[in-house]
Amino acid sequence: MHFPDRDAIIVGDALVTHDPYTGHTGPRVVPAAATANVPQARASLVALREVSAATVLPGHGDVWTSGLDDAVTLALRAG
Protein backbone atom coordinates (compact mmCIF):
# COMPACT_ATOMS: atom_id res chain seq x y z
CA MET A 1 0.00 0.00 0.00
CA HIS A 2 1.45 3.29 -1.12
CA PHE A 3 0.76 6.52 0.74
CA PRO A 4 2.27 9.25 -1.46
CA ASP A 5 0.98 12.02 0.81
CA ARG A 6 3.13 10.54 3.59
CA ASP A 7 5.99 9.44 1.32
CA ALA A 8 5.58 5.92 2.68
CA ILE A 9 4.83 2.40 1.49
CA ILE A 10 3.78 -0.76 3.31
CA VAL A 11 5.52 -3.62 1.51
CA GLY A 12 4.50 -6.45 3.82
CA ASP A 13 6.67 -9.48 3.15
CA ALA A 14 7.87 -8.28 -0.27
CA LEU A 15 10.99 -7.48 1.72
CA VAL A 16 11.87 -7.65 5.40
CA THR A 17 14.39 -5.82 7.55
CA HIS A 18 14.66 -8.67 10.04
CA ASP A 19 15.06 -12.30 9.03
CA PRO A 20 13.33 -14.30 11.77
CA TYR A 21 15.21 -17.45 10.75
CA THR A 22 18.76 -16.09 10.92
CA GLY A 23 18.38 -12.90 12.94
CA HIS A 24 20.05 -10.86 10.18
CA THR A 25 18.88 -7.29 9.87
CA GLY A 26 18.64 -4.96 6.92
CA PRO A 27 16.52 -5.25 3.78
CA ARG A 28 16.33 -8.76 2.35
CA VAL A 29 14.03 -11.16 0.53
CA VAL A 30 11.98 -13.41 2.78
CA PRO A 31 13.91 -16.69 3.15
CA ALA A 32 13.09 -19.58 0.82
CA ALA A 33 11.73 -21.53 3.83
CA ALA A 34 8.84 -19.05 3.96
CA THR A 35 8.49 -18.21 0.25
CA ALA A 36 6.84 -20.52 -2.26
CA ASN A 37 8.46 -18.86 -5.27
CA VAL A 38 11.73 -17.00 -4.65
CA PRO A 39 12.18 -15.89 -8.30
CA GLN A 40 8.69 -14.35 -8.21
CA ALA A 41 9.48 -12.66 -4.89
CA ARG A 42 12.60 -11.11 -6.43
CA ALA A 43 10.61 -10.00 -9.50
CA SER A 44 8.08 -8.34 -7.21
CA LEU A 45 10.89 -6.36 -5.59
CA VAL A 46 12.06 -5.14 -8.97
CA ALA A 47 8.49 -4.01 -9.75
CA LEU A 48 8.47 -1.94 -6.54
CA ARG A 49 11.15 0.28 -8.06
CA GLU A 50 8.37 1.99 -10.01
CA VAL A 51 7.21 3.54 -6.72
CA SER A 52 9.01 6.31 -4.89
CA ALA A 53 8.79 6.39 -1.10
CA ALA A 54 11.22 7.51 1.60
CA THR A 55 9.71 5.34 4.34
CA VAL A 56 9.31 1.58 3.93
CA LEU A 57 7.22 -0.44 6.36
CA PRO A 58 8.16 -4.12 6.01
CA GLY A 59 6.29 -7.19 7.22
CA HIS A 60 9.08 -8.05 9.67
CA GLY A 61 11.68 -5.76 11.19
CA ASP A 62 12.22 -2.08 11.69
CA VAL A 63 10.91 0.69 9.49
CA TRP A 64 13.40 1.60 6.74
CA THR A 65 13.83 5.35 6.22
CA SER A 66 16.53 5.43 3.54
CA GLY A 67 14.12 5.05 0.65
CA LEU A 68 12.44 2.23 -1.21
CA ASP A 69 14.97 2.06 -4.04
CA ASP A 70 17.83 1.61 -1.56
CA ALA A 71 15.87 -1.05 0.33
CA VAL A 72 15.15 -2.97 -2.89
CA THR A 73 18.79 -2.80 -3.99
CA LEU A 74 20.02 -4.09 -0.62
CA ALA A 75 17.36 -6.80 -0.46
CA LEU A 76 18.23 -8.12 -3.90
CA ARG A 77 21.92 -8.15 -2.95
CA ALA A 78 21.32 -9.87 0.39
CA GLY A 79 18.93 -12.46 -0.99
N, CA, C and O atoms as CSV, one atom per row, in Angstrom:
chain,resi,resn,atom,element,x,y,z
A,1,MET,N,N,0.848,-1.167,0.000
A,1,MET,CA,C,0.000,0.000,0.000
A,1,MET,C,C,0.897,1.233,0.000
A,1,MET,O,O,1.774,1.396,0.847
A,2,HIS,N,N,0.645,2.077,-0.966
A,2,HIS,CA,C,1.451,3.286,-1.124
A,2,HIS,C,C,0.678,4.490,-0.603
A,2,HIS,O,O,-0.498,4.670,-0.918
A,3,PHE,N,N,1.347,5.305,0.192
A,3,PHE,CA,C,0.761,6.518,0.744
A,3,PHE,C,C,1.616,7.702,0.299
A,3,PHE,O,O,2.455,8.180,1.063
A,4,PRO,N,N,1.409,8.183,-0.943
A,4,PRO,CA,C,2.265,9.253,-1.460
A,4,PRO,C,C,2.217,10.526,-0.625
A,4,PRO,O,O,3.213,11.245,-0.541
A,5,ASP,N,N,1.081,10.815,-0.011
A,5,ASP,CA,C,0.980,12.021,0.806
A,5,ASP,C,C,1.843,11.940,2.062
A,5,ASP,O,O,2.133,12.961,2.685
A,6,ARG,N,N,2.251,10.733,2.431
A,6,ARG,CA,C,3.131,10.536,3.593
A,6,ARG,C,C,4.512,10.047,3.186
A,6,ARG,O,O,5.367,9.789,4.033
A,7,ASP,N,N,4.720,9.922,1.874
A,7,ASP,CA,C,5.986,9.444,1.321
A,7,ASP,C,C,6.374,8.100,1.935
A,7,ASP,O,O,7.523,7.876,2.316
A,8,ALA,N,N,5.375,7.209,2.018
A,8,ALA,CA,C,5.575,5.916,2.676
A,8,ALA,C,C,4.893,4.798,1.893
A,8,ALA,O,O,3.951,5.021,1.133
A,9,ILE,N,N,5.405,3.590,2.110
A,9,ILE,CA,C,4.825,2.403,1.495
A,9,ILE,C,C,4.890,1.243,2.481
A,9,ILE,O,O,5.897,1.042,3.160
A,10,ILE,N,N,3.806,0.490,2.548
A,10,ILE,CA,C,3.782,-0.758,3.310
A,10,ILE,C,C,4.048,-1.863,2.301
A,10,ILE,O,O,3.259,-2.066,1.378
A,11,VAL,N,N,5.156,-2.579,2.468
A,11,VAL,CA,C,5.525,-3.621,1.508
A,11,VAL,C,C,5.234,-5.018,2.022
A,11,VAL,O,O,5.413,-5.991,1.290
A,12,GLY,N,N,4.789,-5.139,3.265
A,12,GLY,CA,C,4.498,-6.455,3.822
A,12,GLY,C,C,5.715,-7.338,3.742
A,12,GLY,O,O,6.805,-6.928,4.141
A,13,ASP,N,N,5.552,-8.550,3.233
A,13,ASP,CA,C,6.673,-9.484,3.146
A,13,ASP,C,C,7.376,-9.448,1.792
A,13,ASP,O,O,8.150,-10.352,1.478
A,14,ALA,N,N,7.116,-8.410,0.978
A,14,ALA,CA,C,7.866,-8.279,-0.274
A,14,ALA,C,C,9.357,-8.148,0.046
A,14,ALA,O,O,10.210,-8.632,-0.699
A,15,LEU,N,N,9.651,-7.490,1.159
A,15,LEU,CA,C,10.993,-7.485,1.719
A,15,LEU,C,C,10.862,-7.328,3.222
A,15,LEU,O,O,9.859,-6.813,3.716
A,16,VAL,N,N,11.864,-7.767,3.936
A,16,VAL,CA,C,11.868,-7.654,5.396
A,16,VAL,C,C,13.162,-6.979,5.819
A,16,VAL,O,O,14.146,-6.991,5.079
A,17,THR,N,N,13.161,-6.391,7.007
A,17,THR,CA,C,14.392,-5.819,7.549
A,17,THR,C,C,14.894,-6.626,8.744
A,17,THR,O,O,15.875,-6.257,9.389
A,18,HIS,N,N,14.213,-7.722,9.024
A,18,HIS,CA,C,14.664,-8.671,10.041
A,18,HIS,C,C,14.284,-10.066,9.582
A,18,HIS,O,O,13.107,-10.367,9.382
A,19,ASP,N,N,15.292,-10.917,9.417
A,19,ASP,CA,C,15.060,-12.304,9.029
A,19,ASP,C,C,14.835,-13.118,10.298
A,19,ASP,O,O,15.775,-13.334,11.062
A,20,PRO,N,N,13.606,-13.575,10.536
A,20,PRO,CA,C,13.329,-14.298,11.773
A,20,PRO,C,C,14.035,-15.656,11.868
A,20,PRO,O,O,14.135,-16.230,12.953
A,21,TYR,N,N,14.521,-16.163,10.741
A,21,TYR,CA,C,15.209,-17.454,10.751
A,21,TYR,C,C,16.681,-17.326,11.132
A,21,TYR,O,O,17.225,-18.188,11.822
A,22,THR,N,N,17.326,-16.245,10.679
A,22,THR,CA,C,18.762,-16.086,10.921
A,22,THR,C,C,19.088,-14.960,11.893
A,22,THR,O,O,20.182,-14.909,12.456
A,23,GLY,N,N,18.125,-14.057,12.086
A,23,GLY,CA,C,18.378,-12.903,12.943
A,23,GLY,C,C,19.067,-11.759,12.223
A,23,GLY,O,O,19.294,-10.709,12.824
A,24,HIS,N,N,19.410,-11.936,10.938
A,24,HIS,CA,C,20.052,-10.864,10.185
A,24,HIS,C,C,19.101,-9.685,10.039
A,24,HIS,O,O,17.887,-9.856,9.924
A,25,THR,N,N,19.671,-8.493,10.046
A,25,THR,CA,C,18.877,-7.288,9.868
A,25,THR,C,C,19.286,-6.581,8.587
A,25,THR,O,O,20.335,-6.855,8.002
A,26,GLY,N,N,18.430,-5.668,8.174
A,26,GLY,CA,C,18.638,-4.955,6.920
A,26,GLY,C,C,17.719,-5.537,5.862
A,26,GLY,O,O,17.266,-6.673,5.996
A,27,PRO,N,N,17.439,-4.780,4.820
A,27,PRO,CA,C,16.523,-5.253,3.784
A,27,PRO,C,C,16.991,-6.549,3.144
A,27,PRO,O,O,18.163,-6.707,2.801
A,28,ARG,N,N,16.048,-7.474,2.989
A,28,ARG,CA,C,16.333,-8.759,2.349
A,28,ARG,C,C,15.043,-9.402,1.897
A,28,ARG,O,O,13.959,-9.041,2.355
A,29,VAL,N,N,15.169,-10.364,0.991
A,29,VAL,CA,C,14.034,-11.157,0.534
A,29,VAL,C,C,13.673,-12.136,1.644
A,29,VAL,O,O,14.554,-12.635,2.344
A,30,VAL,N,N,12.412,-12.407,1.804
A,30,VAL,CA,C,11.978,-13.408,2.783
A,30,VAL,C,C,12.672,-14.728,2.433
A,30,VAL,O,O,12.733,-15.091,1.258
A,31,PRO,N,N,13.194,-15.449,3.421
A,31,PRO,CA,C,13.913,-16.695,3.150
A,31,PRO,C,C,13.066,-17.717,2.393
A,31,PRO,O,O,11.840,-17.739,2.500
A,32,ALA,N,N,13.751,-18.555,1.633
A,32,ALA,CA,C,13.086,-19.585,0.824
A,32,ALA,C,C,12.198,-20.488,1.673
A,32,ALA,O,O,11.200,-21.006,1.173
A,33,ALA,N,N,12.539,-20.687,2.945
A,33,ALA,CA,C,11.726,-21.531,3.829
A,33,ALA,C,C,10.315,-20.978,4.000
A,33,ALA,O,O,9.392,-21.719,4.338
A,34,ALA,N,N,10.146,-19.678,3.769
A,34,ALA,CA,C,8.843,-19.049,3.958
A,34,ALA,C,C,8.277,-18.463,2.667
A,34,ALA,O,O,7.273,-17.751,2.699
A,35,THR,N,N,8.911,-18.756,1.535
A,35,THR,CA,C,8.490,-18.213,0.251
A,35,THR,C,C,8.301,-19.346,-0.745
A,35,THR,O,O,9.223,-20.126,-0.985
A,36,ALA,N,N,7.131,-19.440,-1.316
A,36,ALA,CA,C,6.835,-20.517,-2.255
A,36,ALA,C,C,7.584,-20.351,-3.575
A,36,ALA,O,O,7.916,-21.341,-4.227
A,37,ASN,N,N,7.855,-19.097,-3.976
A,37,ASN,CA,C,8.461,-18.863,-5.271
A,37,ASN,C,C,9.461,-17.704,-5.145
A,37,ASN,O,O,9.093,-16.541,-5.309
A,38,VAL,N,N,10.707,-18.025,-4.857
A,38,VAL,CA,C,11.735,-17.000,-4.655
A,38,VAL,C,C,11.953,-16.154,-5.907
A,38,VAL,O,O,12.061,-14.934,-5.787
A,39,PRO,N,N,12.024,-16.748,-7.110
A,39,PRO,CA,C,12.181,-15.892,-8.296
A,39,PRO,C,C,11.038,-14.875,-8.445
A,39,PRO,O,O,11.276,-13.735,-8.842
A,40,GLN,N,N,9.816,-15.278,-8.135
A,40,GLN,CA,C,8.687,-14.348,-8.208
A,40,GLN,C,C,8.816,-13.260,-7.139
A,40,GLN,O,O,8.496,-12.098,-7.391
A,41,ALA,N,N,9.280,-13.634,-5.958
A,41,ALA,CA,C,9.479,-12.657,-4.886
A,41,ALA,C,C,10.502,-11.607,-5.322
A,41,ALA,O,O,10.311,-10.414,-5.083
A,42,ARG,N,N,11.576,-12.046,-5.954
A,42,ARG,CA,C,12.600,-11.111,-6.433
A,42,ARG,C,C,12.036,-10.223,-7.549
A,42,ARG,O,O,12.339,-9.031,-7.603
A,43,ALA,N,N,11.229,-10.791,-8.428
A,43,ALA,CA,C,10.609,-10.004,-9.504
A,43,ALA,C,C,9.665,-8.950,-8.924
A,43,ALA,O,O,9.579,-7.837,-9.443
A,44,SER,N,N,8.971,-9.295,-7.869
A,44,SER,CA,C,8.076,-8.337,-7.211
A,44,SER,C,C,8.865,-7.168,-6.643
A,44,SER,O,O,8.410,-6.025,-6.698
A,45,LEU,N,N,10.039,-7.443,-6.101
A,45,LEU,CA,C,10.885,-6.364,-5.589
A,45,LEU,C,C,11.285,-5.417,-6.708
A,45,LEU,O,O,11.242,-4.198,-6.542
A,46,VAL,N,N,11.670,-5.970,-7.832
A,46,VAL,CA,C,12.063,-5.136,-8.966
A,46,VAL,C,C,10.888,-4.248,-9.388
A,46,VAL,O,O,11.088,-3.077,-9.714
A,47,ALA,N,N,9.679,-4.787,-9.384
A,47,ALA,CA,C,8.488,-4.005,-9.752
A,47,ALA,C,C,8.255,-2.850,-8.787
A,47,ALA,O,O,7.725,-1.813,-9.183
A,48,LEU,N,N,8.648,-3.017,-7.522
A,48,LEU,CA,C,8.469,-1.943,-6.540
A,48,LEU,C,C,9.303,-0.706,-6.874
A,48,LEU,O,O,9.024,0.386,-6.378
A,49,ARG,N,N,10.304,-0.873,-7.696
A,49,ARG,CA,C,11.149,0.281,-8.058
A,49,ARG,C,C,10.373,1.348,-8.825
A,49,ARG,O,O,10.851,2.473,-8.974
A,50,GLU,N,N,9.197,1.010,-9.305
A,50,GLU,CA,C,8.371,1.990,-10.011
A,50,GLU,C,C,7.737,2.992,-9.046
A,50,GLU,O,O,7.197,4.017,-9.463
A,51,VAL,N,N,7.810,2.683,-7.753
A,51,VAL,CA,C,7.213,3.537,-6.720
A,51,VAL,C,C,8.324,4.289,-5.995
A,51,VAL,O,O,9.400,3.742,-5.752
A,52,SER,N,N,8.061,5.519,-5.661
A,52,SER,CA,C,9.009,6.311,-4.889
A,52,SER,C,C,8.435,6.524,-3.497
A,52,SER,O,O,7.312,7.004,-3.345
A,53,ALA,N,N,9.213,6.164,-2.484
A,53,ALA,CA,C,8.793,6.388,-1.100
A,53,ALA,C,C,10.035,6.433,-0.223
A,53,ALA,O,O,10.939,5.613,-0.379
A,54,ALA,N,N,10.082,7.383,0.693
A,54,ALA,CA,C,11.216,7.506,1.602
A,54,ALA,C,C,11.131,6.509,2.750
A,54,ALA,O,O,12.151,6.015,3.231
A,55,THR,N,N,9.914,6.218,3.184
A,55,THR,CA,C,9.711,5.340,4.337
A,55,THR,C,C,9.099,4.024,3.881
A,55,THR,O,O,8.086,3.997,3.183
A,56,VAL,N,N,9.745,2.926,4.296
A,56,VAL,CA,C,9.309,1.580,3.930
A,56,VAL,C,C,8.922,0.840,5.196
A,56,VAL,O,O,9.711,0.741,6.135
A,57,LEU,N,N,7.700,0.320,5.214
A,57,LEU,CA,C,7.222,-0.444,6.361
A,57,LEU,C,C,7.135,-1.911,5.954
A,57,LEU,O,O,6.204,-2.312,5.255
A,58,PRO,N,N,8.117,-2.719,6.397
A,58,PRO,CA,C,8.160,-4.125,6.010
A,58,PRO,C,C,7.270,-4.988,6.886
A,58,PRO,O,O,6.762,-4.546,7.917
A,59,GLY,N,N,7.092,-6.235,6.453
A,59,GLY,CA,C,6.292,-7.187,7.222
A,59,GLY,C,C,6.979,-7.628,8.502
A,59,GLY,O,O,6.317,-7.946,9.490
A,60,HIS,N,N,8.299,-7.648,8.486
A,60,HIS,CA,C,9.079,-8.047,9.665
A,60,HIS,C,C,10.266,-7.116,9.774
A,60,HIS,O,O,10.955,-6.867,8.785
A,61,GLY,N,N,10.510,-6.602,10.958
A,61,GLY,CA,C,11.676,-5.760,11.193
A,61,GLY,C,C,11.320,-4.297,11.326
A,61,GLY,O,O,10.156,-3.899,11.296
A,62,ASP,N,N,12.370,-3.516,11.473
A,62,ASP,CA,C,12.220,-2.084,11.690
A,62,ASP,C,C,11.842,-1.349,10.409
A,62,ASP,O,O,12.102,-1.816,9.300
A,63,VAL,N,N,11.232,-0.209,10.591
A,63,VAL,CA,C,10.914,0.692,9.486
A,63,VAL,C,C,12.233,1.098,8.822
A,63,VAL,O,O,13.233,1.325,9.504
A,64,TRP,N,N,12.228,1.187,7.507
A,64,TRP,CA,C,13.401,1.595,6.744
A,64,TRP,C,C,13.159,3.016,6.260
A,64,TRP,O,O,12.153,3.272,5.598
A,65,THR,N,N,14.053,3.945,6.573
A,65,THR,CA,C,13.832,5.351,6.223
A,65,THR,C,C,14.840,5.887,5.211
A,65,THR,O,O,14.965,7.099,5.042
A,66,SER,N,N,15.552,4.997,4.543
A,66,SER,CA,C,16.534,5.428,3.540
A,66,SER,C,C,16.019,5.257,2.119
A,66,SER,O,O,16.802,5.266,1.170
A,67,GLY,N,N,14.722,5.103,1.967
A,67,GLY,CA,C,14.116,5.045,0.646
A,67,GLY,C,C,13.887,3.642,0.127
A,67,GLY,O,O,14.632,2.710,0.429
A,68,LEU,N,N,12.838,3.521,-0.662
A,68,LEU,CA,C,12.444,2.233,-1.212
A,68,LEU,C,C,13.477,1.690,-2.192
A,68,LEU,O,O,13.797,0.502,-2.157
A,69,ASP,N,N,13.999,2.542,-3.061
A,69,ASP,CA,C,14.967,2.055,-4.044
A,69,ASP,C,C,16.189,1.465,-3.351
A,69,ASP,O,O,16.673,0.407,-3.755
A,70,ASP,N,N,16.691,2.124,-2.325
A,70,ASP,CA,C,17.830,1.614,-1.560
A,70,ASP,C,C,17.483,0.281,-0.900
A,70,ASP,O,O,18.288,-0.651,-0.914
A,71,ALA,N,N,16.299,0.193,-0.328
A,71,ALA,CA,C,15.869,-1.049,0.326
A,71,ALA,C,C,15.795,-2.190,-0.672
A,71,ALA,O,O,16.225,-3.304,-0.373
A,72,VAL,N,N,15.253,-1.923,-1.859
A,72,VAL,CA,C,15.151,-2.972,-2.886
A,72,VAL,C,C,16.541,-3.412,-3.327
A,72,VAL,O,O,16.807,-4.609,-3.434
A,73,THR,N,N,17.417,-2.468,-3.580
A,73,THR,CA,C,18.788,-2.800,-3.995
A,73,THR,C,C,19.466,-3.692,-2.953
A,73,THR,O,O,20.060,-4.712,-3.302
A,74,LEU,N,N,19.380,-3.315,-1.690
A,74,LEU,CA,C,20.016,-4.087,-0.621
A,74,LEU,C,C,19.361,-5.461,-0.459
A,74,LEU,O,O,20.050,-6.450,-0.212
A,75,ALA,N,N,18.052,-5.525,-0.597
A,75,ALA,CA,C,17.355,-6.799,-0.458
A,75,ALA,C,C,17.750,-7.761,-1.569
A,75,ALA,O,O,17.963,-8.947,-1.318
A,76,LEU,N,N,17.848,-7.264,-2.778
A,76,LEU,CA,C,18.232,-8.116,-3.902
A,76,LEU,C,C,19.671,-8.605,-3.734
A,76,LEU,O,O,19.986,-9.743,-4.082
A,77,ARG,N,N,20.532,-7.756,-3.206
A,77,ARG,CA,C,21.922,-8.153,-2.950
A,77,ARG,C,C,22.013,-9.189,-1.838
A,77,ARG,O,O,22.769,-10.155,-1.941
A,78,ALA,N,N,21.247,-8.986,-0.784
A,78,ALA,CA,C,21.320,-9.866,0.386
A,78,ALA,C,C,20.657,-11.214,0.142
A,78,ALA,O,O,21.049,-12.227,0.722
A,79,GLY,N,N,19.650,-11.212,-0.723
A,79,GLY,CA,C,18.932,-12.458,-0.992
A,79,GLY,C,C,17.827,-12.671,-0.019
A,79,GLY,O,O,17.117,-13.674,-0.100
